[in-house]
Amino acid sequence: MNIKQVLVIGFGVILGTVGLSAVVSNYTNHFVEQSQHWVLHTYGVQIRLKNIETNLLEAETGQRGFIYTGDEIFLEHYNWSTQNINSEWAILEDLVADNPQQIINLQNLKKLSEQKNDELGETIQLKRLGKEEELWQLVKSRKGQIIMNNIEVESLR
């Protein structure tokens, strides 16, 4: 083998190594970008779920203030929070639209959220109608607390 052949083979090996390295690097970059996308997506879903939980708690705070005082000013928190919850659901539904299992989980969570909102609305209505005994029986039943506990469990799925 002469020096020219050794140089050609050596140069070929170097080019092959550089080419292979470029392909592996490109694949790795694509993999990292995809991973980063899904991490950000997951955080986005978690943030929206936390926003819904926070808004439910805010609505509950407004409801409590109203049923204890009868002052409608407390319902500003309730009204604002229930409106925010609806917009959060719309965003969440878009975020999980590509995952059938997450759609099911989200639907279950949304049903619980609607139950909680119904329970809050029921207590407000009872207070407005002056049905204090029914109101306090509902509060003492811990229905709202049970629903919130179920929401916490479901949101961990």
Order of alpha helices (4+ residues) and beta strands (2+ residues): alpha-alpha-alpha-alpha-alpha
